């Protein structure tokens, strides 16, 4: 069975085809980063317009030599995300569905991230702990089985990727800030500044990054002569504070749940310093940690197509809109 997945929740126009026998057999992603970098963040209206312009080309690139008439079903991200951007993906999916006379599957973007490593590592078995860290979400989830997700903790304010972007802006780094902070931190001292580790000692698994971001803001404001060396030290110290919090919370989650498998997903999962810290945790706790391939850490359609193949029984017939800017994992069922 072939499932065509469509992802337009934010600033990536992505389409992929998942074959239950051969895995991902075609995919294409167009990123709008260059366009939004001028504004220091994603502009929703511009994102929606660009999805309109690029989505047909992305479909053709994803299909390659695949006959579109061999597609059995269409899965698309219907939430959470930017409402206008989601509507572009849904409208395109509905048009294809009507033209090809094949069913539609609205997919939760967060579930795509939670299940993405399973697409590449079939040895992963539920239950497992998932740390989802991206520009829009930061949460620790107990994946009991497909469709049964319990949020053990989540950010009470900024998502960790959002904090990286905002600190990057404070340091006059290009958007998105995460990769640039990671690169700059390589030349910095992670102990140069004693930034706070919010909620690291709390008795729950919730997260907070707003106070950390604000501490960096005040530090930058108090520096009269900012140099590249100081910037590197700030970047390294900020990154270390984030890593300390995340590793501490994962350790608590593993010890509390007894799970032996952990997956790290989302754009921040590509951070090499975080991966190194998690590797140390993996060795000390005797657990297995899995990551998606780097190209699947960020938003992509492969994970949507994959989850769609698992949710074939959720096919819809109505032409009503299923788009939701907010779609909690707690509302998903098997």
C-alpha positions in Angstrom: 0.0 0.0 0.0 1.3 3.4 -0.9 0.5 6.5 1.2 1.2 10.0 0.0 1.9 12.3 2.9 1.6 16.1 2.9 3.2 18.4 5.5 2.5 22.2 5.5 2.2 23.0 9.2 4.7 25.8 9.3 7.5 26.8 6.8 8.3 23.6 5.0 6.3 22.4 2.0 6.9 18.7 2.0 5.5 15.6 0.3 6.6 12.0 0.6 5.4 8.5 -0.4 5.6 5.6 2.0 5.3 2.1 0.7 4.5 -0.6 3.3 6.8 -3.0 1.6 9.7 -0.7 0.6 9.5 2.3 3.1 9.9 5.8 1.8 10.1 5.6 -2.0 9.9 9.3 -2.9 10.1 12.6 -1.0 10.7 16.3 -1.5 11.0 19.3 0.9 11.1 23.0 0.1 12.2 25.1 3.1 11.1 28.8 3.4 13.9 29.6 5.8 15.7 32.1 3.6 12.5 34.0 3.1 11.6 34.2 6.8 15.2 34.9 7.9 14.7 38.5 6.7 12.0 39.0 9.3 13.7 37.0 12.1 11.0 34.4 12.3 8.1 32.8 10.4 5.5 35.2 8.9 2.3 33.1 8.7 0.8 34.9 5.7 4.0 34.6 3.7 4.2 31.0 4.7 0.7 30.2 3.4 1.3 32.0 0.1 4.6 30.2 -0.5 3.0 26.8 0.1 0.5 27.7 -2.6 3.3 28.5 -5.0 5.6 25.5 -4.3 3.3 22.6 -3.5 2.7 21.4 -7.1 6.4 21.4 -7.8 7.1 19.6 -4.6 4.6 16.9 -5.5 6.2 16.3 -8.9 9.6 16.1 -7.3 8.4 13.6 -4.7 6.7 11.4 -7.2 9.6 11.2 -9.6 8.9 8.2 -11.8 6.1 7.0 -9.5 2.7 6.8 -11.2 0.3 9.0 -9.1 -2.5 6.6 -9.9 -0.8 3.9 -7.9 -1.2 5.9 -4.7 -3.8 4.2 -2.4 -4.4 7.0 0.2 -3.4 10.5 1.2 -2.3 11.5 4.7 -1.9 15.2 5.5 -1.0 17.2 8.6 -4.2 18.8 9.9 -2.8 20.2 13.1 -1.3 21.6 15.2 0.3 24.4 13.3 -0.3 27.7 11.5 -4.0 27.7 10.5 -3.5 29.2 7.0 -0.5 26.9 6.2 -2.5 23.9 7.3 -5.4 24.9 5.1 -3.2 24.9 2.0 -2.1 21.4 2.7 -5.6 20.2 3.4 -7.1 21.8 0.3 -4.4 20.3 -1.9 -5.0 16.9 -0.2 -8.8 17.1 -0.8 -8.3 18.0 -4.4 -6.0 15.1 -5.0 -8.3 12.8 -3.1 -11.3 13.8 -5.3 -9.3 13.6 -8.5 -7.8 10.2 -7.7 -10.9 8.9 -5.8 -8.8 7.7 -2.9 -9.4 8.2 0.9 -8.0 11.0 3.1 -6.4 10.7 6.5 -5.9 13.8 8.8 -2.7 13.3 10.8 -1.5 14.9 14.0 1.9 16.6 13.4 3.1 15.7 16.9 2.2 12.0 16.4 4.3 12.1 13.3 7.4 13.2 15.3 6.7 10.7 18.1 6.6 7.8 15.6 9.2 9.0 13.1 12.1 6.9 14.5 10.0 3.7 14.3 9.9 4.3 10.5 13.7 3.9 10.4 14.2 1.5 13.4 11.6 -1.3 13.3 13.3 -2.8 16.4 11.8 0.0 18.5 8.9 -1.5 20.5 6.4 0.3 22.6 6.3 1.4 25.3 9.0 4.1 25.2 9.8 7.6 26.4 9.9 10.3 23.7 11.5 13.7 24.2 10.0 16.0 21.5 12.0 19.2 21.2 11.3 21.6 18.4 10.6 25.3 17.6 7.0 24.9 18.6 6.9 22.1 21.2 8.9 20.8 24.1 7.4 17.8 25.9 8.2 14.4 27.4 5.7 11.7 26.4 5.2 8.2 27.5 4.3 6.3 24.3 2.5 3.3 25.7 1.4 2.1 22.3 0.5 3.7 19.0 -2.4 6.0 19.8 -1.9 5.9 23.5 0.2 8.9 24.6 0.6 10.4 28.1 2.3 13.7 28.4 4.6 13.4 31.4 5.8 17.0 31.2 5.9 19.9 28.9 7.2 23.5 28.6 5.1 26.0 30.7 6.2 28.8 28.4 8.7 28.9 25.5 9.5 25.8 23.5 13.2 25.0 23.6 13.6 25.7 19.8 11.9 29.0 20.3 14.3 29.9 23.1 17.2 29.0 20.8 15.8 31.3 18.1 15.3 34.2 20.6 18.7 33.9 22.1 20.2 33.8 18.6 18.4 37.0 17.8 19.9 38.6 21.0 23.3 37.6 19.7 22.6 39.0 16.2 22.8 35.6 14.7 20.8 34.6 11.5 17.4 32.9 11.8 16.9 30.1 12.8 19.1 30.5 15.8 19.6 26.9 16.8 22.2 25.8 14.3 24.1 29.1 14.6 24.2 28.9 18.4 25.4 25.3 18.2 28.2 26.3 15.8 29.2 29.4 17.8 29.2 27.4 21.1 32.0 25.2 19.8 34.4 28.1 20.4 32.9 29.1 23.8 33.2 28.1 27.4 30.0 26.4 28.6 30.8 27.5 32.2 31.6 31.1 31.5 28.1 32.2 32.6 26.0 30.7 35.3 22.6 30.8 33.6 19.6 29.4 35.5 18.3 25.9 34.9 14.6 26.5 35.4 12.6 23.7 37.0 15.5 21.4 37.0 14.9 20.5 40.6 11.1 20.4 40.4 9.2 17.3 41.5 7.6 17.0 38.1 8.8 16.6 34.5 7.6 20.0 33.3 10.0 22.4 31.5 10.5 26.2 31.4 12.8 28.2 29.2 11.4 31.7 29.4 13.5 32.6 32.5 16.7 31.3 30.9 16.1 33.3 27.8 15.4 36.4 30.0 18.7 35.8 31.9 20.6 35.8 28.6 18.8 39.1 27.6 19.9 40.9 30.8 23.4 39.5 30.4 23.7 40.8 26.9 22.3 44.2 27.9 24.9 44.6 30.5 27.8 44.0 28.2 29.2 47.3 26.7 31.8 45.8 24.4 30.4 42.6 22.9 33.1 40.5 21.2 33.0 37.3 19.2 34.6 35.5 22.2 32.0 36.8 24.6 29.2 35.8 22.2 30.7 32.3 21.9 30.8 32.0 25.7 27.2 33.1 26.0 26.1 30.7 23.3 27.9 27.8 25.0 26.6 28.6 28.4 23.0 29.0 27.3 23.2 25.7 25.3 24.7 23.9 28.3 21.9 25.1 30.6 19.3 23.7 28.1 21.2 20.4 27.9 21.4 20.1 31.7 17.7 20.6 32.0 16.7 18.2 29.3 19.1 15.4 30.4 17.9 15.7 34.0 14.3 15.5 33.0 14.9 12.5 30.7 16.7 10.7 33.6 13.8 11.4 35.9 11.3 10.1 33.3 13.2 6.9 32.7 13.6 6.2 36.4 9.9 7.0 37.1 8.5 4.9 34.2 11.0 2.1 34.1 11.2 2.4 30.3 14.3 1.2 28.6 13.9 2.8 25.2 14.0 6.6 24.6 13.6 8.5 21.4 14.6 12.1 20.8 12.6 13.9 18.0 12.1 17.4 16.7 14.5 19.9 15.2 16.5 20.4 18.4 17.3 16.6 18.3 19.8 17.5 15.6 22.0 19.3 18.2 25.3 17.4 18.5 26.1 18.6 22.0 22.7 17.4 23.2 23.3 14.0 21.5 26.7 13.7 23.2 25.1 14.4 26.6 22.3 11.9 25.9 24.9 9.3 24.9 26.5 9.7 28.4 23.1 9.2 29.9 22.4 6.2 27.7 25.6 4.5 29.0 25.0 5.3 32.7 21.3 4.2 32.7 21.7 1.2 30.4 19.0 2.4 28.0 18.7 2.6 24.3 18.3 6.0 22.6 17.1 6.5 19.1 17.0 9.6 16.8 15.4 10.1 13.4 17.9 10.8 10.6 18.9 14.4 10.5 16.6 15.1 7.6 13.6 13.8 9.6 14.4 15.7 12.8 12.7 18.8 11.4 9.2 19.0 9.8 8.8 16.5 7.0 6.2 14.6 5.1 7.8 11.1 5.5 6.6 10.9 9.1 3.1 11.9 8.1 3.0 9.3 5.3 4.3 6.7 7.7 1.7 7.5 10.4 -0.9 7.6 7.7 0.0 4.0 6.7 -0.5 3.0 10.4 -3.9 4.7 10.6 -5.5 3.5 7.5 -8.7 2.7 9.4 -9.1 6.4 10.2 -10.1 7.3 6.6 -12.6 10.1 6.3 -15.3 10.5 3.7 -16.5 14.0 4.5 -15.2 17.1 2.7 -15.4 19.2 5.9 -12.2 20.7 7.2 -10.3 18.9 9.9 -7.6 21.6 10.3 -6.9 22.6 13.9 -4.3 25.1 15.0 -4.2 23.2 18.4 -4.6 19.5 18.6 -3.6 17.9 21.9 -2.1 14.5 21.9 -4.5 13.5 24.6 -7.3 13.7 22.1 -5.8 11.0 19.8 -7.1 7.4 19.9 -5.8 4.3 18.3 
